[in-house]
Amino acid sequence: MEEEIKEEFKKSGFSLDDEEEVLKKCLTFCINYNLKPSDLVSSWEVYYLNRLLDESTVRNAEMDGFLLHLQNEQKEAVVKEEPDLYIYSSKDVDMILNYDEEDMKEVPGTPTDKSLKLNSDPFNSTPKSYGNGYSSGKPSKLVTPFGRRTDKFVVKFNINSLPVVDNNDSEHDHGNLEDEIIRRAQPCKRCSLMVHRLGPEPGCRFMYDKIEDRFNALENRIRKHATALFASGLYEEPMDPTVASQRNIFAVGMICCDGEGRLNEKSIMLQSSVEHSGGRNVRLELHNLSQFSIFPGQIVGIEGQNPSGHCLIASKLVDSVPLSATVAVNQHPTKKQALDLVVESTDSSYVQKEISALFASGPFTTTDNLFFEPLTELLAYAGRKLPQLLVLMGPFIDSEHPEVKKGAVDRSFDELFCQEILRRLQDHVEYAGSNVRVILVPSIRDAQHDFVFPQPAFDIHLPNLEHQITGLTNPGIFEANQVKVGCCTVDILKQISGEEMSRNPTDGMPSDRMSRLANHIISQRSFYPLHPPAEDIPLDFSLAPEALHITSIPDILILPSDMKYFIKVLTLGEGEEQRKCVCINPGRLAKGEGGGTFAELNYQGSPDKMNASIIGI
C-alpha cells in the first residue's frame, strides 16, 4: 500500500520529503480512517490548497496538521449522514458549566412587542434588547464561543508599500473613549462613487432562459476573443481546427471535457465557433507544452497542427487577450455607453485616485446563533477607523445557517435582514457621519434575495441615507475616487480550483496557485468563465449576459472564497502595456462558532503605494 500511496502522490505532481516517515504515517491514516490511497491524496490536495503551501512537496512537518484535517473530514461526513447528531466540543462543555438560572432567564422568548429603538451607544458592541422579551442581539449575560475569543483584530497578513509614518494608530486594537472622540472629530473625506449598472434590475423575472440564450452567450464569448486576438496583430486570422492540415494554423475555441468528471490529458476538447467550424469540436493534445493551466469553459488561442483531422497538436497556447486589444471591439459605442450607467457621482471635478476601505464577506453571524456578533464587532472597528468605504458582501441571512435550514427562525427573512443588518448599518452611518459610504453586494446564499446569477442589487429604501448605503449587483463594478473595483460573491476561485488541470514548468520554480486562479478571471474577462457551471450555481443566460463581462481591468478585484484569505498583486501584459490589479480574498467574517477575517485597504493610486491587511475579527 505504501507503494500505491507513493504512486498516487507522484501522479498528482507531489514529491515526498523524508519519504519513509511520510509514507509510514500516510499508511497509518489509510488504515485508521479506511481510506484508499487515491482518497488520501485527494484529501492532501484540499489541505495543500487551504494552507497555501508554496512547494509541491509532502513534508513530515505537515503530517500533524494533515491529521487534524482528516479528522475534521471524518466528523463532517458523520454529521452529514446523521443530521440530527450533534458532536459536543470543549466549548460546549465550558458554556454549559458557565450557565446559571439567571442566564437562562435572559434567553429570547416569543416576540410580544416588536417596536424597535435604534441603538444609541455606538461604542457598545453588544446590541441592546428591544421591546419585551425580544432581542435583535444576544442576551446580556450569555457568553458565546465568539465572545470568549482572545485574539481580537490581529493582523494575519499585510502588504505595506507606503512610506513609513510615525503613527500611534498602528495597532489594531480597542482604543479608549477619549481616542474615539478625537478620531470622531476628524472624519474621513467623502469619496465620489459611480456604480456601473450592468446587471439585472430588482424585481426582474428569471428562470426563463432558453437553450438558444445559453448557446448565444458561449458563441459570443468565443467570437469576441477571436476578434480581439486577431485585432491585436500578434496572431493570424483564426481557422477551423477540425480540418486536416499539414501546416501550422491558429484557432480559437473553448476548452471542453469529452465526458463527465475532471479534465485529464486524454479528455481535452476544443470547441470552436459556429463561424469557423460550425460549432464542432476536436481533441486537443498538449504534450508538447511545458506549461499550461486550463479548465472547462476557458477560451484559448491554439497554434498547432491537425495532420489527421481528428486531433489538434498544440505548439502554443494563448490564454489571455492582449491589453492593447479590447474584447468589445465590435460593440456599438452607444450600447457600450449605456452599459456604464452612473447612479451616483458627488463630484465631477478631478479627484485623487485614493481610497480607504474595509471589505468583509458573510456569513456575518456564527453557526450557533443569530446574534450577528461578528458584524457588530466589525462595525465597531469601522466606527473607530472611519474608512471612506465599507463594502459588505453576502450572504447576510445565510441559507446554509443551521437555524435557517431548520426553519427555527420566528421572523421572515426580510424582517431579519431589515432588523439585524440594515438597522445596524443605519446606526453606523448615523454615528460615523455623512462622509462614510456603505456598499452591499448580495450572494446566491442570501435567503431573503433572488436565487439567480447574475443577481440584482438589494432594493434598499432608507430615508435620508440613500446616498450613503448603496446596493450593488452580483457581480458588480463601481468606481470610488476613480479607483475601479470589481466584486463577485460566487466562490469562483474554489470552483475553478476543483476543475483546473495544469502543468508546471520543469525548472523547479514553485507556482503560486492562488495567483494563477485569480489571473484566470482577468485573462478571460469574465467574472464566471467556468462552463458548465457548478451544480449549485443558478446561472441564467437570459439575464444581462454582459453583467459577467469585465470590460476593462479593475484596479481592485474582490473575490470572497472559502479558500484561505490572500492579497495578491496580479501583473498582466508586458512592457509599456503592463497593468497591475490587486486581488483580495478577505475570507469569511464568521467561521463556524468562531470569528473569521476581513480586509482593510489604504490604496493611493497604484499597488506600489498601498497598505493592505487581512485582519482576524
C-alpha positions as CSV (number, residue, x, y, z in Angstrom):
1,M,0.0,0.0,0.0
2,E,2.9,2.3,0.7
3,E,4.0,2.0,-3.0
4,E,0.4,2.8,-4.1
5,I,0.4,5.9,-1.9
6,K,3.7,7.0,-3.3
7,E,2.5,6.4,-6.9
8,E,-0.7,8.4,-6.2
9,F,1.3,11.4,-4.9
10,K,3.6,11.2,-7.9
11,K,0.6,11.1,-10.3
12,S,-0.7,14.3,-8.7
13,G,2.6,16.1,-9.0
14,F,3.8,15.8,-5.4
15,S,7.3,14.7,-4.3
16,L,8.0,13.3,-0.8
17,D,10.4,14.7,1.7
18,D,11.6,12.2,4.4
19,E,9.9,9.6,2.2
20,E,10.0,6.6,4.7
21,E,8.5,8.6,7.6
22,V,5.8,10.3,5.5
23,L,4.7,7.0,3.9
24,K,4.6,5.3,7.3
25,K,2.2,8.0,8.6
26,C,0.1,8.0,5.5
27,L,-0.3,4.2,5.7
28,T,-1.5,4.6,9.3
29,F,-4.0,7.3,8.2
30,C,-5.3,5.0,5.5
31,I,-5.8,2.1,7.9
32,N,-7.3,4.2,10.8
33,Y,-9.7,6.1,8.6
34,N,-10.4,3.3,6.0
35,L,-9.1,5.4,3.1
36,K,-7.9,4.3,-0.3
37,P,-4.5,5.8,-1.4
38,S,-6.4,7.9,-4.0
39,D,-8.8,9.3,-1.4
40,L,-5.8,10.1,0.9
41,V,-4.1,12.1,-1.9
42,S,-7.3,13.9,-2.8
43,S,-7.6,15.0,0.9
44,W,-4.0,16.1,0.8
45,E,-4.7,18.3,-2.2
46,V,-7.5,20.0,-0.3
47,Y,-5.2,20.5,2.7
48,Y,-2.4,21.8,0.4
49,L,-4.7,24.4,-1.2
50,N,-6.3,25.6,2.0
51,R,-2.8,26.0,3.7
52,L,-1.5,27.8,0.6
53,L,1.7,25.7,0.7
54,D,4.3,27.0,-1.8
55,E,6.1,23.8,-2.8
56,S,4.6,20.6,-4.2
57,T,6.4,18.6,-1.6
58,V,4.8,16.5,1.1
59,R,6.8,17.2,4.3
60,N,6.8,15.3,7.5
61,A,6.3,18.6,9.4
62,E,2.8,18.9,7.8
63,M,1.6,15.5,8.9
64,D,0.1,16.7,12.2
65,G,-1.9,19.4,10.5
66,F,-3.0,16.9,7.8
67,L,-4.2,14.5,10.6
68,L,-6.4,17.2,12.0
69,H,-7.7,17.9,8.5
70,L,-8.6,14.2,8.1
71,Q,-10.3,14.1,11.5
72,N,-12.4,17.1,10.5
73,E,-13.4,15.5,7.2
74,Q,-14.5,12.3,9.1
75,K,-16.5,14.4,11.6
76,E,-18.2,16.3,8.8
77,A,-19.0,13.0,7.0
78,V,-20.7,11.6,10.2
79,V,-22.7,14.8,10.7
80,K,-23.8,14.7,7.1
81,E,-25.1,11.1,7.4
82,E,-26.7,11.8,10.8
83,P,-28.2,15.4,10.5
84,D,-29.8,15.2,14.0
85,L,-26.5,14.1,15.6
86,Y,-24.6,16.8,17.5
87,I,-20.9,16.4,18.3
88,Y,-20.0,18.2,21.5
89,S,-16.7,20.0,21.9
90,S,-14.9,21.5,24.9
91,K,-16.5,24.9,24.0
92,D,-20.0,23.4,24.6
93,V,-18.9,22.0,28.0
94,D,-17.5,25.4,29.0
95,M,-20.7,27.1,28.1
96,I,-22.9,24.6,30.0
97,L,-20.7,24.9,33.1
98,N,-21.0,28.7,32.9
99,Y,-24.8,28.8,32.6
100,D,-26.9,29.6,35.6
101,E,-30.6,30.2,36.2
102,E,-30.2,33.9,35.6
103,D,-28.6,33.3,32.3
104,M,-31.4,31.1,31.2
105,K,-34.0,33.8,32.0
106,E,-32.2,36.1,29.5
107,V,-32.7,33.7,26.6
108,P,-35.1,35.4,24.0
109,G,-38.6,34.1,24.0
110,T,-41.6,34.6,21.7
111,P,-41.8,38.2,20.5
112,T,-44.5,40.2,22.2
113,D,-43.6,43.7,21.2
114,K,-41.6,44.4,18.0
115,S,-41.4,48.2,18.4
116,L,-37.7,48.7,17.8
117,K,-35.4,51.5,19.1
118,L,-32.1,52.2,17.4
119,N,-29.0,51.5,19.5
120,S,-27.8,54.9,20.7
121,D,-24.5,53.8,22.1
122,P,-22.0,53.4,19.2
123,F,-19.2,52.2,21.4
124,N,-21.1,49.3,22.9
125,S,-20.5,46.3,20.6
126,T,-23.3,44.3,22.3
127,P,-26.8,45.1,20.9
128,K,-29.5,46.1,23.4
129,S,-32.8,44.3,23.9
130,Y,-35.8,45.8,22.1
131,G,-39.3,45.5,23.4
132,N,-40.4,42.9,25.9
133,G,-38.8,39.5,25.5
134,Y,-37.5,40.3,22.0
135,S,-33.9,41.0,21.2
136,S,-32.1,41.6,18.0
137,G,-28.8,41.0,19.8
138,K,-27.6,38.4,22.3
139,P,-28.8,38.3,26.0
140,S,-26.5,40.5,28.1
141,K,-25.1,37.7,30.3
142,L,-24.9,35.0,27.7
143,V,-21.3,34.3,26.7
144,T,-21.0,32.7,23.3
145,P,-17.9,31.0,21.9
146,F,-17.3,34.0,19.7
147,G,-17.5,36.3,22.8
148,R,-14.9,34.1,24.6
149,R,-12.2,34.5,21.9
150,T,-9.0,36.1,23.0
151,D,-7.2,37.3,19.8
152,K,-9.1,40.3,18.5
153,F,-8.3,42.3,15.4
154,V,-4.9,40.6,14.9
155,V,-3.2,41.3,11.5
156,K,-2.9,37.9,9.8
157,F,-1.3,39.2,6.6
158,N,0.0,42.5,5.4
159,I,1.4,44.2,2.3
160,N,2.7,47.7,3.1
161,S,4.4,49.7,0.3
162,L,3.5,53.2,1.8
163,P,6.2,55.4,3.3
164,V,6.7,54.8,7.0
165,V,4.9,57.4,9.1
166,D,5.2,57.7,12.9
167,N,1.6,56.9,13.9
168,N,0.2,55.8,17.1
169,D,-2.6,54.1,15.3
170,S,-0.5,51.1,14.1
171,E,-2.2,48.6,16.5
172,H,-5.5,47.0,15.5
173,D,-7.0,47.0,19.0
174,H,-9.7,48.7,21.0
175,G,-8.9,52.3,22.0
176,N,-10.3,54.2,24.9
177,L,-13.3,56.6,24.7
178,E,-11.2,59.8,24.6
179,D,-9.3,58.4,21.5
180,E,-12.7,57.7,19.8
181,I,-13.9,61.2,20.4
182,I,-10.8,62.7,19.0
183,R,-11.0,60.5,16.0
184,R,-14.7,61.3,15.6
185,A,-13.8,65.0,15.4
186,Q,-11.6,64.3,12.3
187,P,-13.9,62.4,9.9
188,C,-12.7,61.0,6.6
189,K,-13.1,62.8,3.3
190,R,-16.2,61.8,1.3
191,C,-15.3,59.8,-1.8
192,S,-17.0,60.1,-5.2
193,L,-19.0,57.0,-6.2
194,M,-20.0,55.7,-9.6
195,V,-21.8,52.4,-9.9
196,H,-21.8,50.5,-13.2
197,R,-25.3,49.2,-13.9
198,L,-24.6,46.1,-15.9
199,G,-26.7,43.5,-14.0
200,P,-30.5,42.8,-13.8
201,E,-32.8,45.1,-12.1
202,P,-34.5,44.4,-8.8
203,G,-37.8,42.5,-9.3
204,C,-36.7,41.0,-12.7
205,R,-38.2,37.8,-14.0
206,F,-35.8,34.9,-14.1
207,M,-35.7,31.1,-14.8
208,Y,-36.8,31.9,-18.3
209,D,-33.5,31.3,-20.2
210,K,-33.6,29.1,-23.2
211,I,-31.1,26.8,-24.9
212,E,-30.7,29.5,-27.5
213,D,-29.7,32.0,-24.8
214,R,-27.0,29.7,-23.5
215,F,-25.7,28.9,-27.0
216,N,-25.5,32.6,-27.9
217,A,-23.7,33.5,-24.7
218,L,-21.0,30.9,-25.3
219,E,-20.8,31.7,-29.0
220,N,-20.4,35.5,-28.3
221,R,-17.5,34.8,-25.8
222,I,-15.6,32.7,-28.4
223,R,-16.3,35.2,-31.2
224,K,-15.2,38.3,-29.1
225,H,-11.9,36.6,-28.0
226,A,-11.2,35.5,-31.6
227,T,-11.8,39.1,-32.9
228,A,-9.7,40.6,-30.1
229,L,-6.7,38.2,-30.7
230,F,-6.8,38.9,-34.4
231,A,-7.2,42.7,-33.9
232,S,-4.0,42.7,-31.7
233,G,-1.9,42.0,-34.8
234,L,0.0,39.3,-33.0
235,Y,-1.9,36.3,-34.4
236,E,-3.2,35.4,-37.8
237,E,-6.9,35.0,-38.6
238,P,-8.4,32.0,-36.7
239,M,-9.1,28.9,-38.8
240,D,-11.2,25.8,-38.5
241,P,-9.3,23.4,-36.1
242,T,-11.3,20.4,-37.2
243,V,-9.9,20.4,-40.8
244,A,-6.8,18.2,-41.6
245,S,-3.8,20.4,-42.4
246,Q,-0.1,19.8,-42.5
247,R,0.8,23.4,-41.9
248,N,0.6,25.4,-38.7
249,I,-2.8,27.1,-38.0
250,F,-4.2,29.4,-35.4
251,A,-7.6,28.5,-33.9
252,V,-9.7,30.0,-31.1
253,G,-12.1,28.0,-29.1
254,M,-13.4,26.8,-25.7
255,I,-11.8,24.1,-23.6
256,C,-14.3,21.2,-23.0
257,C,-14.2,17.8,-21.5
258,D,-15.3,14.8,-23.7
259,G,-17.2,13.2,-20.8
260,E,-18.2,13.7,-17.2
261,G,-15.6,14.2,-14.5
262,R,-12.4,16.2,-14.4
263,L,-10.2,17.1,-17.3
264,N,-7.2,14.8,-18.0
265,E,-4.7,14.6,-20.8
266,K,-6.9,12.3,-22.8
267,S,-10.2,14.1,-22.4
268,I,-9.4,17.7,-23.6
269,M,-11.5,19.0,-26.4
270,L,-11.5,22.4,-28.2
271,Q,-14.9,23.7,-29.4
272,S,-14.6,26.4,-32.0
273,S,-17.2,29.0,-33.0
274,V,-20.1,28.4,-35.5
275,E,-18.4,30.9,-37.8
276,H,-15.2,28.9,-38.1
277,S,-16.1,25.3,-37.6
278,G,-19.9,25.1,-37.3
279,G,-19.5,24.7,-33.6
280,R,-17.8,21.3,-33.9
281,N,-15.0,20.2,-31.5
282,V,-11.8,18.4,-31.9
283,R,-9.5,16.6,-29.5
284,L,-6.6,18.8,-28.2
285,E,-3.2,17.3,-27.5
286,L,-0.9,19.4,-25.1
287,H,2.0,17.0,-24.6
288,N,4.4,19.5,-26.4
289,L,3.7,22.3,-24.0
290,S,5.9,22.5,-20.9
291,Q,3.5,24.8,-19.0
292,F,-0.2,25.4,-19.1
293,S,-3.3,25.9,-16.9
294,I,-6.8,25.1,-18.4
295,F,-10.3,24.5,-17.2
296,P,-13.7,23.8,-18.9
297,G,-15.2,27.0,-20.3
298,Q,-11.8,28.7,-20.8
299,I,-11.4,30.5,-24.2
300,V,-8.0,29.9,-25.6
301,G,-6.0,30.5,-28.8
302,I,-4.1,27.5,-30.1
303,E,-1.2,27.4,-32.6
304,G,-0.6,23.9,-33.9
305,Q,-1.2,21.2,-36.5
306,N,-4.0,18.8,-37.2
307,P,-2.5,16.3,-39.7
308,S,-5.3,13.7,-39.3
309,G,-8.3,16.0,-38.8
310,H,-9.1,14.2,-35.5
311,C,-6.5,15.7,-33.1
312,L,-5.1,19.2,-32.9
313,I,-1.5,19.1,-31.6
314,A,-0.7,22.3,-29.9
315,S,2.7,24.0,-30.0
316,K,1.5,27.2,-28.3
317,L,-1.5,28.1,-26.0
318,V,-2.7,31.7,-25.6
319,D,-5.0,32.0,-22.5
320,S,-5.4,35.8,-22.4
321,V,-6.3,38.7,-24.6
322,P,-3.6,41.3,-25.1
323,L,-4.3,44.6,-23.3
324,S,-4.0,46.6,-26.5
325,A,-7.0,44.7,-27.9
326,T,-10.5,45.2,-26.5
327,V,-12.8,42.3,-26.3
328,A,-15.7,44.6,-27.2
329,V,-14.1,45.6,-30.5
330,N,-17.4,45.1,-32.4
331,Q,-19.7,46.6,-29.8
332,H,-21.6,49.7,-30.8
333,P,-20.4,52.8,-28.9
334,T,-23.9,53.8,-27.9
335,K,-24.6,50.4,-26.4
336,K,-21.3,50.4,-24.7
337,Q,-22.0,53.8,-23.2
338,A,-25.5,52.7,-22.0
339,L,-23.9,49.8,-20.0
340,D,-21.9,52.1,-17.8
341,L,-24.8,54.0,-16.2
342,V,-23.8,56.4,-13.4
343,V,-26.2,56.1,-10.5
344,E,-24.4,58.5,-8.2
345,S,-21.5,60.8,-8.5
346,T,-20.9,63.5,-6.0
347,D,-18.2,65.5,-7.7
348,S,-17.4,65.6,-11.4
349,S,-14.1,67.5,-10.9
350,Y,-10.8,65.8,-10.7
351,V,-10.2,63.7,-7.6
352,Q,-7.1,61.8,-6.5
353,K,-7.1,58.1,-7.2
354,E,-7.0,57.2,-3.5
355,I,-9.4,55.3,-1.3
356,S,-9.6,53.7,2.2
357,A,-11.9,50.8,2.6
358,L,-12.9,47.7,4.6
359,F,-14.0,44.6,2.7
360,A,-15.9,41.8,4.6
361,S,-17.8,38.8,3.3
362,G,-20.5,36.8,5.0
363,P,-21.7,34.9,6.9
364,F,-22.0,37.7,9.4
365,T,-23.1,35.6,12.3
366,T,-21.8,32.3,13.8
367,T,-23.4,29.0,13.3
368,D,-24.6,28.6,16.9
369,N,-26.9,31.7,17.0
370,L,-28.3,34.6,15.0
371,F,-26.9,37.4,17.2
372,F,-24.7,38.8,14.4
373,E,-21.8,39.4,16.8
374,P,-19.1,39.4,14.1
375,L,-21.0,42.1,12.2
376,T,-21.4,44.2,15.4
377,E,-17.6,43.9,16.1
378,L,-16.8,44.9,12.5
379,L,-19.0,48.0,12.6
380,A,-17.4,49.0,16.0
381,Y,-14.0,48.7,14.3
382,A,-15.2,50.7,11.3
383,G,-16.5,53.3,13.7
384,R,-13.0,53.7,15.1
385,K,-11.1,53.6,11.8
386,L,-13.7,55.6,9.8
387,P,-12.8,54.3,6.3
388,Q,-14.3,56.1,3.3
389,L,-15.9,52.8,2.1
390,L,-17.3,49.8,3.9
391,V,-18.0,47.0,1.4
392,L,-20.1,44.2,2.8
393,M,-20.6,41.1,0.6
394,G,-23.2,38.4,1.3
395,P,-24.5,36.1,2.5
396,F,-26.2,38.3,5.0
397,I,-29.1,35.9,6.0
398,D,-27.3,32.7,5.1
399,S,-29.5,30.0,3.7
400,E,-26.9,27.4,4.9
401,H,-27.2,28.6,8.6
402,P,-28.4,25.7,10.8
403,E,-31.3,27.8,12.3
404,V,-32.4,28.9,8.8
405,K,-32.2,25.4,7.3
406,K,-34.2,24.0,10.2
407,G,-36.9,26.8,9.9
408,A,-36.3,27.7,13.6
409,V,-36.5,31.4,12.9
410,D,-39.5,33.3,14.3
411,R,-39.3,36.1,11.8
412,S,-39.4,36.3,8.0
413,F,-36.0,36.5,6.2
414,D,-36.8,40.1,5.1
415,E,-37.5,41.1,8.7
416,L,-34.2,39.5,9.8
417,F,-32.4,41.5,7.1
418,C,-34.0,44.8,8.0
419,Q,-33.7,44.4,11.7
420,E,-30.3,42.7,12.1
421,I,-28.4,44.1,9.1
422,L,-29.9,47.4,7.9
423,R,-30.6,48.7,11.4
424,R,-27.0,48.1,12.4
425,L,-25.8,49.8,9.3
426,Q,-28.2,52.7,9.9
427,D,-26.7,53.2,13.4
428,H,-23.2,53.0,11.9
429,V,-23.6,55.7,9.2
430,E,-25.5,58.0,11.6
431,Y,-22.7,57.7,14.1
432,A,-19.8,57.9,11.5
433,G,-21.2,60.9,9.7
434,S,-22.2,61.8,6.1
435,N,-18.8,61.1,4.6
436,V,-18.9,57.4,5.1
437,R,-20.3,55.1,2.4
438,V,-21.6,51.5,2.7
439,I,-21.9,49.2,-0.3
440,L,-23.9,45.9,-0.1
441,V,-23.3,43.1,-2.5
442,P,-25.8,40.1,-2.4
443,S,-25.0,36.4,-2.6
444,I,-26.9,33.5,-4.0
445,R,-26.8,32.1,-0.5
446,D,-29.0,35.0,0.8
447,A,-32.3,33.5,1.9
448,Q,-34.1,36.9,1.6
449,H,-33.0,37.6,-2.0
450,D,-33.4,36.2,-5.6
451,F,-31.7,32.9,-6.1
452,V,-30.3,33.7,-9.5
453,F,-26.9,34.6,-11.0
454,P,-26.2,37.3,-12.2
455,Q,-28.1,38.8,-9.2
456,P,-29.9,42.1,-8.9
457,A,-28.9,44.6,-6.2
458,F,-30.8,44.8,-2.9
459,D,-33.8,47.1,-3.2
460,I,-32.9,49.4,-0.3
461,H,-35.1,52.3,0.7
462,L,-33.8,54.1,3.8
463,P,-35.0,57.7,4.2
464,N,-32.1,60.3,4.2
465,L,-29.5,57.5,3.9
466,E,-29.9,56.6,0.2
467,H,-26.7,58.4,-0.7
468,Q,-24.7,56.5,1.9
469,I,-26.0,52.9,1.7
470,T,-25.8,51.6,-1.9
471,G,-26.8,48.3,-3.4
472,L,-24.5,46.6,-6.0
473,T,-25.4,43.8,-8.4
474,N,-23.6,40.4,-8.1
475,P,-21.2,40.5,-9.8
476,G,-20.8,44.3,-9.8
477,I,-18.3,47.1,-10.6
478,F,-18.1,50.5,-9.1
479,E,-15.6,53.4,-9.1
480,A,-14.7,55.3,-5.9
481,N,-12.4,58.3,-6.4
482,Q,-11.7,56.9,-9.9
483,V,-10.4,53.6,-8.3
484,K,-12.2,50.8,-10.2
485,V,-13.4,47.9,-8.0
486,G,-14.9,44.6,-9.1
487,C,-16.8,42.2,-6.8
488,C,-18.3,38.8,-7.2
489,T,-19.6,36.8,-4.2
490,V,-19.8,33.4,-6.1
491,D,-16.9,31.3,-5.0
492,I,-15.4,31.1,-8.5
493,L,-11.9,30.5,-7.2
494,K,-12.9,27.3,-5.4
495,Q,-14.9,26.1,-8.4
496,I,-12.1,26.7,-10.9
497,S,-9.6,25.1,-8.4
498,G,-11.7,21.9,-8.5
499,E,-11.8,21.8,-12.3
500,E,-8.4,23.1,-13.3
501,M,-5.7,21.0,-14.9
502,S,-2.2,22.4,-15.0
503,R,1.4,21.5,-15.8
504,N,4.1,23.4,-14.1
505,P,7.5,24.3,-15.7
506,T,10.2,21.8,-15.2
507,D,12.7,24.4,-13.9
508,G,11.7,23.7,-10.3
509,M,10.3,27.1,-9.7
510,P,7.3,26.9,-7.3
511,S,4.0,28.0,-8.8
512,D,1.7,30.4,-6.9
513,R,-1.6,28.6,-7.5
514,M,-3.9,31.3,-6.0
515,S,-2.4,34.0,-8.2
516,R,-2.9,31.7,-11.2
517,L,-6.5,31.0,-10.3
518,A,-7.2,34.8,-9.8
519,N,-5.4,35.5,-13.1
520,H,-7.9,33.4,-15.0
521,I,-10.7,35.8,-14.1
522,I,-8.9,38.8,-15.5
523,S,-7.4,36.9,-18.5
524,Q,-10.9,35.6,-19.5
525,R,-12.5,39.0,-18.9
526,S,-15.3,37.2,-17.1
527,F,-16.5,37.0,-13.5
528,Y,-17.7,33.4,-14.2
529,P,-15.7,31.8,-17.1
530,L,-16.4,28.2,-16.0
531,H,-18.7,26.1,-18.2
532,P,-20.6,24.1,-17.5
533,P,-21.4,25.9,-14.2
534,A,-21.2,24.2,-10.9
535,E,-24.4,22.4,-9.9
536,D,-25.4,24.9,-7.2
537,I,-25.0,28.0,-9.4
538,P,-28.3,29.2,-10.8
539,L,-26.8,30.7,-13.9
540,D,-29.4,32.5,-16.1
541,F,-28.0,33.4,-19.5
542,S,-31.1,35.5,-20.4
543,L,-30.4,38.0,-17.7
544,A,-28.0,40.7,-18.8
545,P,-25.2,38.4,-20.1
546,E,-22.9,41.5,-20.2
547,A,-23.1,41.5,-16.4
548,L,-20.5,38.7,-16.2
549,H,-18.2,40.5,-18.7
550,I,-15.2,42.5,-17.4
551,T,-14.9,45.4,-19.9
552,S,-11.6,46.7,-18.5
553,I,-9.1,45.5,-15.9
554,P,-10.2,46.8,-12.4
555,D,-7.7,48.3,-10.0
556,I,-9.0,46.1,-7.2
557,L,-10.8,42.7,-7.6
558,I,-12.6,41.3,-4.6
559,L,-13.3,37.5,-4.8
560,P,-14.5,36.1,-1.5
561,S,-13.8,32.4,-1.1
562,D,-13.9,29.5,1.4
563,M,-10.3,29.0,0.5
564,K,-7.6,30.7,2.6
565,Y,-7.6,34.5,2.6
566,F,-5.0,36.3,0.5
567,I,-3.9,39.6,-1.1
568,K,-2.2,39.2,-4.4
569,V,-0.8,41.8,-6.9
570,L,-1.5,40.4,-10.3
571,T,0.7,41.6,-13.2
572,L,-0.9,41.5,-16.7
573,G,0.7,42.3,-20.0
574,E,4.3,43.2,-20.7
575,G,6.4,46.3,-21.2
576,E,4.5,49.6,-21.6
577,E,1.2,47.8,-21.7
578,Q,1.8,46.2,-18.2
579,R,-1.1,46.6,-15.8
580,K,-1.4,45.6,-12.2
581,C,-4.5,44.6,-10.3
582,V,-4.9,44.0,-6.5
583,C,-6.9,40.8,-6.0
584,I,-8.2,40.2,-2.4
585,N,-10.0,37.3,-0.8
586,P,-11.0,38.7,2.6
587,G,-12.1,35.3,3.9
588,R,-15.3,34.9,5.8
589,L,-16.2,37.2,8.7
590,A,-17.6,34.2,10.7
591,K,-16.3,30.6,10.5
592,G,-18.4,28.1,12.4
593,E,-18.7,29.2,16.0
594,G,-15.7,31.5,15.8
595,G,-14.6,34.6,14.1
596,G,-13.1,34.8,10.7
597,T,-11.3,37.6,8.8
598,F,-11.8,40.8,6.8
599,A,-9.6,43.0,4.7
600,E,-8.5,46.6,5.3
601,L,-7.1,48.6,2.4
602,N,-5.5,52.1,2.0
603,Y,-4.9,52.5,-1.7
604,Q,-3.0,55.5,-3.0
605,G,-3.0,55.4,-6.8
606,S,-1.3,52.0,-7.5
607,P,-0.4,48.7,-5.9
608,D,3.0,50.2,-5.4
609,K,1.5,52.7,-3.0
610,M,-0.9,50.8,-0.7
611,N,-1.3,49.3,2.7
612,A,-3.4,46.1,2.6
613,S,-4.1,43.9,5.6
614,I,-6.1,40.7,6.4
615,I,-7.4,41.1,10.0
616,G,-8.8,38.4,12.2
617,I,-12.1,39.6,13.8
